[in-house]
Amino acid sequence: MMFQRWPKRDPERDFFMVPNEVFCLGLNYGEIAVYTYLLRCEDRETYQCYPSYRTIGKSVGMCENTVRKNTLSLEEKGLICTEPTMITTKDGRPRNGSLLYTIRPIQEALNSYYQRQLAQAEEAAAKARAAKQLAKLNDRKPIHIENEGVSA
């Protein structure tokens, strides 16, 4: 059996990079799939692409509604920005086109994620302090005031 040489691949043309931080952001598998597909499609100079929900769904194995939900979630988390586009049909009528996706810098999304985590931790600490204070107040014996000789 003879050793077979595989053809070399161009790293800039045949591959795309996924930032390691994506796996630290608490994304679900659907969000990761949609985000990586958008990274695959993006123009490396403008950081933009415009695949339809249907195209993304066929590529990652999701229905259009699931792609829409994951896209909205990615936008809320600061990983992408979307803008509606318009197209003109052959007969000259304007129609809605696909969304224009802009891939945002990962560091901004990471900073936003850490801010949300910090806010949640501070909120949990405040709730714990309030619960502790309430438990302290409940441990005190209640004072009973009786109404003697009061008639209505």
N, C-alpha and C positions, 0 to 999 in steps of 0.2 A: 504494500500500500504506500502510495507516494503522498508526501505532504502537499496539501493544497493551500496556496496563498490566496487570501481573501483580498478583494480590491480595497485600496485605502479610501477612507471617507474624508471629505473636507469638513473640518470641525465647524466652520462658519456657515456652510451651506446645509449640511446634513443633520445638524444638532441644534438644540436651543438650551439655554441655561435656565435653571430654576433656582432662585435664591434659597439658601438653606433656611432662612428665617421664616419661610412660608410654613414650615412644620412646627414653628413655635407659636403660631398665632391662634391655635385652637380651631382651625378650619375643619369642617367635616369633609368626607371623601368627595361629595358632589362639588363643593366649593373648590377643592384642590383640582379636581378634574377640569372644571370650567376655566379656572385661572391658568392652568398649564396649557390648555388649548389656546387661550388668548395669547399667552406668551409665544406659543408656536407660530401663531398667525401674524404677530405684530411686525410692523416695519421697524427695523432696528435703529433707524435715524429719527423717526417721529414718535415712536412708542405708541402707535395707533393701529387699529385694525377694525374691520366692520363685517364680521360674519353674522349671519342671521341666527336666531334661536334654533331654527330647524337644522342648519348646518352644524352648529355646536352640538345639538342633541344627537344627530346621527353619528358624529365623531366620538362622542364620549358615552353613548348608550343611554341617553335620558330623553324623556319627553320634553316638549317645548315649555310646558308650565314649570317643570322642575328646573330647567335651565334658567328661566325667568326668575324664579325664587332665588337660585344660587347667585345669579348676577346682581340682584338687588342686595343680597347679603354681602357680597364682595364690595359693592359700592358703599354700603353702610360702614364697612370695616376699613374703608380708605384705600383699598388695593387698586381699584379702577374708578374711572369716571366715565359716564355715558352721556352721549348727546344724540338726539334724534336727527336723522338726515332726510332729505327730500330727493326724490327722483322725478324725472319727467318721462311720461310714457311716450310711445311713438306718435300718438295723436295729440301730444302737447299738454296733457293734463298732469298737474303735479300730484304725486302720491307719496305716502310715507315710505321711507327706505329702511334699511337696517340701522341699528344703533351704531354709532361710532364710539368704539372703546378706546380709552386712553389708559395705558398702564402707568400707575403712579409709582414714585420711588418707594421701595420696600421699607426704607428707614422711617418714612412718615407714617406708614401703617403700623410699624412696630412701635413707634413712640405713642401713637394713639392707643394701641392695644395695652401698653404698659400703663397709660393714664387711666384707662377703663378698669384695669386690674387693681390699681391703687385706690381708685374711688370705691370699688366694691369692697376692698379690704377695710377702708375707713368706715364705710357704712355698716359692715358686719361688726366692727369694733364698737361703734356707737350703739348698735342694737344690743350687744352684749353688756355694755355699761348700763343701758337703760333697764335691761332685764335684771341685772344685779341690784340696781337701785330699787326696782319694784319688789324684788324678793326681800330686800332689807325692810321696806315699808310694810310688807305683809307679815313679817315676823313680829312686829310690835303688837301688843295687845290692844284690841279696840276699846274705846271709851264709850260706855253706854250712858246716855242722858235720858232720864225718865221724866215724863211730863206728869207731875203730881198735881192734882186739883185743877187741872185745866179742862174746862168743858167747852164744848162747841156750841 
